[in-house]
Amino acid sequence: MKPVCRFIIRLRPRLAFLWLSVMATATPLMAEAPETPRLAEVIIAALSNPFFAHLARQIEISISELSPGTEVVVRSSGYDLNRQQRQIRDAVAEGADFLIVNAVNTTGLSGVIAEARAAGIPVVAVDVKAEGADAFVTSDNVEAGRIACAYIADRLGGKGNVLLLYGPPVSAVLDRNAGCGATLALHPGITILTEYGDSGGSRLGGLTYMSQLLPRLPHIDAVFSFNDPTSLGVLQAAREAGRNEFFIVSVDASPEGLRAMTEKDSLLVGSIAQYPKAMAAQAVHVALALLHGEAVPQPELTVPVQLFTREMLAEGKNYWMDPL
């Protein structure tokens, strides 16, 4: 799973400051490394999602750099909670030294995570929170929703119908929509069209869900979609239905999302960049620290996010430091 593309790092001063601050929190944790862990298990919601595939690869790289000689097993849960529960139990049975989990359900893993911790296995949740984990490393998802929907409100001039899409019951989705909803609520001229059904978090899910939804909503001015795969499905549904009155702002700034943004007359006009490499490094730092019995001063770490727009692409600007 090699990264699809590479970009030059160029951060805005504020983001650079935040990035250095986040990375500084982990450095003291690894003062000394006792014996090398034998086995690390990485359990990912779905490797079919390019973002999660890249996150898994970055976790593997970080483990190889910080704990050379540790075997790494990566499992994909296919967005299936029962399968993920079984995978965690299997990791415990195999004697994993630590677990890094990208949960398919924020609250649904508490029982098996408790079993892992009872067996002396540290559990670090990455990208989304998982109830009962020792620590969480995520993007600043509330801020992602806030930035995206501030951009939507500005682009609409504070008036219009904005659809918020929901997806899997994980903290990342809920937090992004919470940040978005709170921001849009500041504009009395904006009507929030909220649909609580699960749009799946995938291209097929976005296509199916939006195809069913469009006939019920005769006019939409903007859509906030919690990730790029869902947005690409929404794009396809809009094309098939002949709907082009709205624009879409998403989260991920993935290569697929960026390419869609550059297409002529694309409805996708912006996406919030996440930094999976940073999340991976933090998660591994924390997991090793916990394994070695060190105190973790910040069990909940967030990595900054940043808006990426079609206008930035057109101007040739690139702030993406961690490409998929």
VENUR-V150590 format. One record per residue. N is the residue number from 1. BURIAL is I if it has 16 or more other C-alpha atoms within 10 Angstrom, else O. Layout:
BEGIN
n = {N;N}
burial = {BURIAL;BURIAL}
END
This chain:
BEGIN
n = {1;2;3;4;5;6;7;8;9;10;11;12;13;14;15;16;17;18;19;20;21;22;23;24;25;26;27;28;29;30;31;32;33;34;35;36;37;38;39;40;41;42;43;44;45;46;47;48;49;50;51;52;53;54;55;56;57;58;59;60;61;62;63;64;65;66;67;68;69;70;71;72;73;74;75;76;77;78;79;80;81;82;83;84;85;86;87;88;89;90;91;92;93;94;95;96;97;98;99;100;101;102;103;104;105;106;107;108;109;110;111;112;113;114;115;116;117;118;119;120;121;122;123;124;125;126;127;128;129;130;131;132;133;134;135;136;137;138;139;140;141;142;143;144;145;146;147;148;149;150;151;152;153;154;155;156;157;158;159;160;161;162;163;164;165;166;167;168;169;170;171;172;173;174;175;176;177;178;179;180;181;182;183;184;185;186;187;188;189;190;191;192;193;194;195;196;197;198;199;200;201;202;203;204;205;206;207;208;209;210;211;212;213;214;215;216;217;218;219;220;221;222;223;224;225;226;227;228;229;230;231;232;233;234;235;236;237;238;239;240;241;242;243;244;245;246;247;248;249;250;251;252;253;254;255;256;257;258;259;260;261;262;263;264;265;266;267;268;269;270;271;272;273;274;275;276;277;278;279;280;281;282;283;284;285;286;287;288;289;290;291;292;293;294;295;296;297;298;299;300;301;302;303;304;305;306;307;308;309;310;311;312;313;314;315;316;317;318;319;320;321;322;323;324}
burial = {O;O;O;O;O;O;O;O;O;O;O;O;O;O;I;O;O;O;I;O;O;I;I;O;I;I;O;O;I;O;O;O;O;O;O;O;I;O;I;I;I;I;I;I;I;I;I;O;I;I;I;I;I;I;I;I;I;I;I;I;I;I;I;O;O;I;I;O;O;I;I;I;O;I;I;I;I;O;I;O;I;O;O;I;I;O;I;I;O;O;I;I;O;O;I;I;I;I;I;I;I;I;I;I;I;I;O;I;I;I;O;I;I;I;O;I;I;O;O;O;I;I;I;I;I;I;I;I;I;I;I;I;I;I;I;I;I;I;I;I;I;I;I;I;I;I;I;I;I;I;I;I;I;O;O;I;O;I;I;I;I;I;I;I;I;I;I;I;I;I;I;I;I;I;I;I;I;I;I;I;I;O;I;I;O;O;I;O;O;I;I;I;O;O;O;O;O;O;I;I;I;I;I;I;I;I;I;I;I;I;I;O;O;I;O;O;O;O;O;I;I;I;I;I;I;I;I;I;I;I;I;I;I;I;I;I;I;I;O;O;O;O;O;O;O;I;I;I;I;I;I;I;I;I;I;O;I;I;O;I;I;I;O;O;O;I;I;I;I;I;I;I;I;I;I;I;I;I;I;I;I;I;I;I;I;I;I;I;I;I;I;I;O;I;O;I;O;O;O;O;I;I;I;I;I;I;I;I;I;I;O;O;I;O;O;O;O;O;I;I;I;I;I;I}
END
